[in-house]
């Protein structure tokens, strides 16, 4: 049995770029019918960003919009408003990520939508909480990371590269989409109890901050005792009154670091991340794996607290050991002893790992035409009784006529919508001949 959890759920997707589409794509993969509203003649901005071919949609768009339907619609026109009203009155979820105030100005803010369809769940993504002093800032991925504490605590902890660093992971975009997804699914369950839709507000700032939870833990500890034993600065340096950058340290109390391996001079990813656990039994096994049994009787290293005080020596010695082997050899030698470790894998290495094409982790989608097959990241969780089917992305406006016919519009009306700029760009007026 392969029962889609959201079978029968209708979603109007008024989002663009990454944060909103990442959420609505998950809704589609879970079985919802997702109608993506796009600007006539232009579509989602990502169709034309970072293209590999100027005539084709980018991988940026393709990886965020599979299994959706595309309806081109100018919702600012009278006919566009009427069409969007019909869609809202019939949908279960409405999602938007326009700048603050834009949907109210358009006439489709939460209060208006709730009047049109009291059962409709309204999901919105904005940059900041409504109470934030930064609420009027235009939010992008790095902006959210900057104000949520991620950038200030990410990066190297000393030297010329001691600068705030944004994460390459999409903490502000896809992460926000996944947080909104949680809220929307909770709202669907709540509606079963109340019979009424609700307003789900998700800020990029709060989604980032949630992933920075351990940094608030560190700030509390720092305020209490004035130092952080797990950080590389301890015990040699005086700590500021704020959580500093921590380089590659693991950060949760165990001693973890990124170690050079054989070939690092020519391969920027010839590294392995290794963690020394605090428990004495685990540490003993690690020493056996490294051949460092002398550490077991040395008071500078045989306790976790001692290793925190002498972490420079610990890191230096382990790296002399890892330099003898490739990153994969390091893992093969340590794993049998239960030492937490992993090779630093490039995106290319990950995408070439056939074991990950398991129907969920990495998936191949056949877009057809000139694009053919492309790879994307699939649904991040598995269910014992459901596996998503991953279909292609829609062409711009490719479902417009189909959707309009579904809502009772005649062929004549559909042609008129094209002519008056509701579902297609207005024809350019020819300049008079001179």
N, C-alpha and C positions, 0 to 999 in steps of 0.2 A: 504493500500500500504506500502511495506517495501523495499524501494529503497536504496541500498547501495551507499553511496556518492562516493566511490572510485571503483565502479564496472568497470572492464576493465583495471584498472591500474596494471602494472606488476612491482614488486619490487625484486631486487636482494639484499639479506641481507648478507653482509659480516662482520657481527658483532658478538660479543660474550660477555658473562657475563651479565651485567645488563643495562648499559646506552643505548647501541644500540638496544638490543632486546626489551627493554620496548617501544622504538619508533616504531620499525617494527611490534610489536604485535598490537599496536593501528592501524597501517595501515591495518593490516589483519582484525581486528575487524570492520574497516570501509569499508571492501569489497574488498581490494586489494589482488591480488595473490602474496604471499610472498614466495620466494624461499630462504631458509636459506642454505648458504654454510657452511659445516662442515668438519673438518679434518677426513680423513679416519681412522677408527679404534678408534678414540678418541672423536670426536665431540666437541661441546661447553664445555668449562671447567666446567660449572655449572652442567652438567649431573652427574659428579662425586663428586661434592662438597656438604657437609652437607647431605649426603644420609641417609635415614631411613632404607634402605636395600641396601647392596653392589651390588646386582644384578639389581637394578632398578634405573631409573633417579630420581634425587632429586626433592623435591618440589620447590627448587630454580629455576631449569630449567623449570619445568612444569608451574610455574606461569608467565613465561616470553615468552613462545614460543607456545602458543596454536594457532591453525588455520594456521600454516605455513606448508610448504613442506620442507623436508630435502634432500639436495643433497650433498653427500660426494664427495669432490673434492680436490685434491692437485694442486692448481693453479700455483705451481712452476714448474711442469712438462710441457713439450711441449704440450701434449694432453690436460692437464688441462688448460693451457693458451688458447688453441683454443676453448675449451668448454666455458670457462668464457667469451671469446670474443663474441661468439654467443649469450650468455645470455644478455650481455650488449647491443649489437646491437638491441636487441628486447625489452628492458625494458624501463620503464618510470623513475624509481628511482633506484639509486645504493647507498647503505649506507655502510659505514665502520667505525670501531673505533679502528683500529690498532695503534701501536705507531708511532710517527712522522717519516715520510720517508719510512715506510714499504711498502705502496702501490706503491710509486714511484719505489722502488727497485724491486717490483714484476712486474712492467710494467703497472699498472692500476691506476696511479694517475689521478687527475682531467684533466689535459691537454690531456693525452692519451685517456681517456674515452670520452672526448668531441669530439675528432677526430673520434672515433669509432661510436659515436652516438650523434650528436649535440643537439638532443632533450632530451637527458637523463639528469635528475637532479641528481647531485652528492652531497650526504649528508655525512658529516664527523664529528666525535666527537674526540676532542683532549683535553688534560688537560688544556691548557692555550691559550690565544690569541697569535698570531704569533709574536706580538711585546713585549710580556711579558719577563722579565728577568728570569722567572722561566720556560720558554717554554720547556726546556730540562729535567725537572723533570718528573719522571714516576708518573702518576696521579692515585690515588685511591680516593674513597669516602672521607676519612678524610683529604687527602691532599688538595682537592678542598675546603673543608670547612675551613681548616687552612689558606689558602691564600686569601680567599674571605671575611674574617672578621666574619664569622659565629662562629668559635670556640672561638675567643677572647671575644665575647660579650655574649656567652652562658655559663651558670653555675652559681654557688652561688657567691655572691658578697663579702663575708667575711669569716674569719675563715680558718681552714685547708683544706676545700674543695673549696677554691677560686682558682680553676685551670681552664684553658681553656677546654671546653667540646664540643665534637662533638655531633651533633643531631642524635638521633636514626632514624629520618626520612631520606630518601635517597636523600638528597639535591644535592649530587654530581653525583648520578647515574640516578635513575628514573626521577628526576627533569630535568636533562640534556636531557634525552630522550624526555620528553614532550616539552622542548624548541626547540629541533631539529624538532619535529613534526610540530610545528607552522611554522618554516622556510620552511619545505618541502611543506606544504599545500599552503603557500604563493607563493612558486616557481611554483607550479602547476597552480595557477591562473595567475601568470606572464607569463607563457609559452603560455597561451591562447592568450595573447597580442603580444608577441614577436616571438612565434613559435620556441623558442630556450630554451634549458635547462640552468641551472645556478649552481654555486658552493655554497652550503650552509655549512658554517663552524660554528660549535657550540662548544665552549669550556666549560668544566665542571666549570671552574673558573667563567665565565660570567653568567652561569645559577645560580650558588650559589649567586653571587653578586647581581643578580636581586632580589632574595628573601631577601637579606639584605639591600634593598633600604632604609628602615626606619632608619637603622643605619648610613647611609650617611647623612640623615636628622639630626640625633642626633649630628653627628660630626660638621655639619655646625652650629647648635645651640650652641654647646659647645664652638666652636671657637669664636662665637659672644659674648656670655654672661658669659661663664665660669662655667655653671652648668646646670643640667637637672632636672627640677622640678618633672617629673614623676618617676624618679629613686628612689629606696629605700635609697640611700645615702643622698638624699636631705631632710632637710637642714643641717643635723648635720655634714657631712663630706666635706672636701675639695676635689674637683674633679681633677683628672689628666687631661692632655691635650688630652687624647684619650677617646673614649667611653668605659666605664667600663662594667663589667658583672652586670646583673640586677636581677638575681634570678628569682622569679616568677612574678615580676611586669608586668602589661599588656604592658606598653611601648608606647602607642599612645596618652597619655594625660589624659585618664580616669584612675581611680584607680582600678586596678584589682589584685587579689591575689588568691593563692591556700590555702584553709582553711581545717583544720582537721575536721573530722566528727566523729560521734559515731562509735566506733570499730576500730579506726585508729591504736591502739596498736597492733592489730593482723592482720589487713588487710592493706597492703602497698598502696592500692588504695582507701581507705576510705576518700576521699577528694572531695571537690567541688570547682570549680573556680567561683568566684563571682566578678562582676564589678559594681562599683558605678559610674554612669554617672554624668557628670558635670552640666547638666541642672537642674535648681531648681525644676521643676515639677517632673522630674524623681527621683531626690534625695528625695523629699517628699514621693513619693510612696515607695521607698526603706525603709525609716525610719518607715513608717507604717507597712511594712512587718516584719521588725525586732522588732518592738515595741520600737524604739528609737526616739520617737517624741521629746524628750528633745534636740536632736541635731539640730532641726529646729530653735531654738532660741539661741543656744550656738555659739558665734562668733569663737570658735576654730574649728567648724565643719560645719557651715551652708553655707559656700561657698566652691567652688572647690579648690580655692587657699589655704584656711585655712586647708582643709583636706590634701592637699599635704604637708603642714608644720607639720601636726600632724598625718601622715599616720601610725606611730607605734601604736598610741592609737586607731585609726580607726580599724586597722587589729586585734589588741588584743581583742577589744570588740566584733567584728563580730565573731571571732573564739570562744569566750565563748558561743555565741549563737549557732553556727553550731555544737559544740560538744554535744549538747543535742539531735541531730537527725542523722539519717543515711544520706548518700549522696543523696539518692533518695527522702527522706522526705524533705531535704533542698530545692531541686529543686521544689518539689510539693508545698511548702509554698511560694517560691519567684516568681515562674513563673506567677501566677495570677496578681501580681503587676507590671509585665513588667520588672523585674530585670534580666539583662543578667546573666545567670548562667548555669552551666553544671556539671554533675558528672564526675569524673575522671574514665574513663572506661578502663579496661584492654583489651588486644587483645582477650582474651577468652570471655569476656562479649560481645564484639562487634560481634564475630563470632557466638555466641549463640542467637543473637537478630534476631528472625525470620522476623521482619518487614523490615530488610535490604536486604532480599532475594527477591528483587523486579524486577529482570531481568537486573539490572544495577549495583547496589551498591556492593553487594556480589553475586557471581554466583557460581553454582556448575557445574563442568565439569566432564563428564564421560570419563575417560581415558581408561577404559576397562582393561582386563587382571587382573594381580595381584594388580595393583594400585587401580582400581575401580574409585570411585568418589572422587574428591578433590575440595576444595574451593579456589577461588581466588577473587581479587578485579576486578570488571568489568570496563567497559568504564566509565570515571568519569563524563561525561555529558550525557544528554538525548536529543533526537530529536523527534519531534512530529510524524514524518513519517518514522522513522527507529529505529529498535532495533537490535543490533548485535545478531548473533547466536554464541555461544561459543563452539567450537569444540575441540577435543583432540590435544595434541602435537604429532609431528611426531616421529617415531622411528628413530634412527640414520641411515641416508641414505635410509630411507623407501620409498622415492619418486625418487631415483636416476634413475632407469631404465625407469620409466614413463616419467621423464623430458627429458632424453636423447632421447627416442623414439620420443617425441614431436618435438625435434630439428633435426630429420632426421637420427639419428644414427642407424645403423643396429644391430641386435642381435650379430653378429660376432664382430663388433666394441665395443659393450658394454662389451662383455666378455674379449676382449683385454684390455680395460681400467682397468678392475679388475685385470688382470694378471700383468700389468706393473706398478701398484701402483698409477694410476690416481684417481680411485674411491674406492679403497680398499687397506688395508695395504699390503705391499709386503710380500709374503709368506716367512716364516723363513726357512733359509737353514739348513737342518739337519747336525749336527756335525758328522764328520766321526767316525765310531766305532774304538775303540782302542783294 
